[in-house]
Amino acid sequence: MSGGDGLFVTGTDTGVGKTVVACALLRAFRTRGIDVGAMKPIETGVGLEGPLDALALREAAGGGDALDDVCPLRFALPAAPTVAARAEGRRVEVWAIHAAYQRLKARHDCVIAEGAGGLLVPATEELSMADLARELDLPVLIVARAALGTINHTLLSLEAAKKRGLTVAGVVISHADGELSAAAAANLGSLRDALGDALLGEVPPLAGGGSAADTHIDVERLLEAL
């Protein structure tokens, strides 16, 4: 069983649950005997505790890779990468991302990378996250928020991915905001219908920073897509 070259996990928004989903996939791949590496190419909002998303991803992948490879670019301001880099008088150095990615690829059968925010968030002045996924030659998995507005956000993300020539491996719905209102639940049912076979799973509300189980995601179907 193989994960191909890997996967680029993106979202319809920030704070939508990308890291939770990516960590679940890393653990699921490993339990299936796939040697998988983790990557968070750019992390913003990094404080004294370090890049928390990247640290969680590295742990889910087994913890064997250098943090500088897992997360080559880190910025303090919790903003888009270009904005956070400018605040420090720096630039987003794409060459550093590619170099770290190649080192991870050399050590693992595949790599699961998590983007910052959504597909059209600027990675550099010239490149969006969608462009970065294409440069890394990775199919994308879209994590959609279970909330009002999600139909528009999810379908726009799918349209943006396809217009940029990206392969979409599927969509996972994340209940990152907790329990839904009746209206939001009805809205979500409409999104499930619209997605059809593209829907690969749904992560329920998780208490106290809990972890998603691979049973929440159809990992076997995802691997087939890869």
C-alpha positions, 0 to 999 in steps of 0.5 A: 500500500502506498501514499504516492508522493503525498498530500497537501492539506488545505482548508476553506478558512483558518482555524478550520481543523487542518492540523487535526485532520493532517495528524489523523492522516499521518497516524492512519498512514503509519498504522497501514505501514506507510513511511510518511513524513510531515511538513508545515512549510510556513507557520505564522503566529509562532510564540515561545512554545515554538511552531505548535502545528508543526510540532503536532504534525512531527509527533504524529509522523513519529517524531524522527525528522528535524524541526527545520525540515518539518517547518522551515519557515516560521514567523511570529505575527499570526497573519498571512505569510507575506504579512508576517514576513514583512513584519520581521523585515524578511521574505518567504524563501521558497527555496528553503521550502523546496529544499526541506521537502526534498530532504523529507521525500528522500527519507520517506515514501510520501509526505503530508504537508499542511498549508497556511490558511486556504488555497488563495492565501499568499505564500509569497508576493507571487505565489499562493498556497495553491501555487505552492501545492502545485510546485510541490506536485501534491494533490490537495485535500480540502478541510471544510468548516461545519458552519453556515457559509460552508457551502460557498467556501467549500465550492469556491475552494474546489473551483479554485483548485481545479482552475489552477490545475490541482488534483483534488483528493477529496474533502473532509468536513471538520466540526472545529466550532463545536455543536451546530445550530439547527440551521447550520446542520441543515445547511451542512446536509446540503453540502454533503449532497453537493460533494457526493463521492468527493466527501471522504469523512467528517471529524466530529466536535472534539473535546479538550483538544482531542485527536481525530480517529482515522475512522472519521476519514475514509483513508482507504478511499483516499489512498486509492485516490492517491 
